[in-house]
Amino acid sequence: MTEQQTTAPSWDVRQLRSGRNWSGFLTLDNLDAVADRIRNLIGDQQSYVWMASNEGLGDYLPSVRTGQVADKITVKRDDADGTLIGDITVHDSHGLWWITTEAADQAAARGHTPADAAYLEVKHDHIVIDHKVPAGHRVYWVVAVERGAEDGAA
């Protein structure tokens, strides 16, 4: 491949960049595109709701935080241990939350289950994240734009 030739973005990266609904695994290939969609959803001081259901707690009662505002959304790739790991971290009103991946692309991620690879459903006004936390249990997060009276919501 010459210097002027570039690899075309994968289907999921093109889909994410298009603004259309998308679902798939978080991968090293789509890390930046997923982060951009999160920024588009909540990055301009947009108030949002963060909801979590944690299998490790046993009762699946959701934790809900309203009025969240993202201060910073970062992407990091680290290969200090010889394994490339990527993460997206959101610093918000409450603290921070993040998702990580080691999968190079969708094909590599399919060898995992949502319990050990982050699976996302991205819509125009919310994102559902199904993944495993470092403690080893599964969590479900929903990040949804908060609608106020100014846009006609009750």
Disulfide bonds with the S-S distance in Angstrom:
none
